[in-house]
């Protein structure tokens, strides 16, 4: 078996789009009310069906704490609950949670000082992970520099023009990279003996499936960030390469870039975007130079595509846009600092955007 690959944690501080521009410094999330997140649902509940979509506001409550609260008071299993995505503890968040409609008489019992059911609407299906268009954010950054608004305006103009590097936030990788280390360790077992493979399968059967999925996702995310960081360092984040897997922004459809004269203008007008790898057996592969770049990142981590095939039931593989464009990005000076208001697609991190302004990582789970 190969030695376990160790991530270079000095490289976790991935390069910024706006590294040449001065930042605003500041403090993020001094209190939960400084960080507001509201889901933008993929679809509204229909008004009829066997499930209830609860529109819930929570304040200073983690996703696990919300699940335990609802499960206990409604006397249902956590598996009966449906959510589109996890929301941070240290924030005020509003999101849909689906529950069986039979519990409707118990809804008044759910409200606490920090959890409120704002509305409930029937729907025919349970809410599933990923059934989310995006998130809208309202974030107060305190203790900024005196000329912060002027600096932030210049940075915002750059982001609007170029797009935001779609990194996964550092919180994805666990405390000191612990979740990432576990994921890379699992993937490095590809050449393990049959006995080791059997033990790994036993761990899946013993209830570790969720933790393995989380760890493997962290490894996929780290590798994606490495590919994105290299492309940004090389000045190729605004240039379509022969063999890129492109995504049509309006539909999500994927295709290989073969005619650069045709594809560069489509990218320049925001019709399409380059994608990076979320490695797995079902991922659409690049060709030519992009394929070489992606293989180089795998080689540096001492991994091969076979590592992901072994865990294909947990790491299907997909493509992720290298750039996203924040919607309606507005920045205003308020007595306590700078107020940022914007929306991002599902799976993109507010802290990654704010890092371009503050020049340091925040800590939130979008």
Buried (B, 14 or more C-beta within 10 A) or exposed (E): EEEEBEBEEEEBEBBBBBEEBBBBBBBBBBEBEBBBBBBBBBEEBEEEBEBBBBBBBBBBBBBEBBBEBBBEBBEBEEEBBBBBBBBBBBBBBBBBBBBBBEBEEBBEEBEEEBBBBEEBBBBEBBBEEEBBBBBBBBBBBBEBBEEBBEBBEEBBEBBEEBBBBBBBBBBBBBEEBEBBBBBBBBBBBBEBEEEEBEEBEEBBEEEEEEBBBBBBBBBBBBBBBBBBBBBBEEEBBBBBBBBBBBBEBEEEEBEBBEEBEEBBEBBEEEEBBBBBBBBBBEBBBBBBEBBEBBBEBBEBBBBBBEBBBBBEEBBBBBBBBBBBBBEEBEBEEEEEBBBBBBBBBBBBBBBBBBBBBBBEBBEBBB
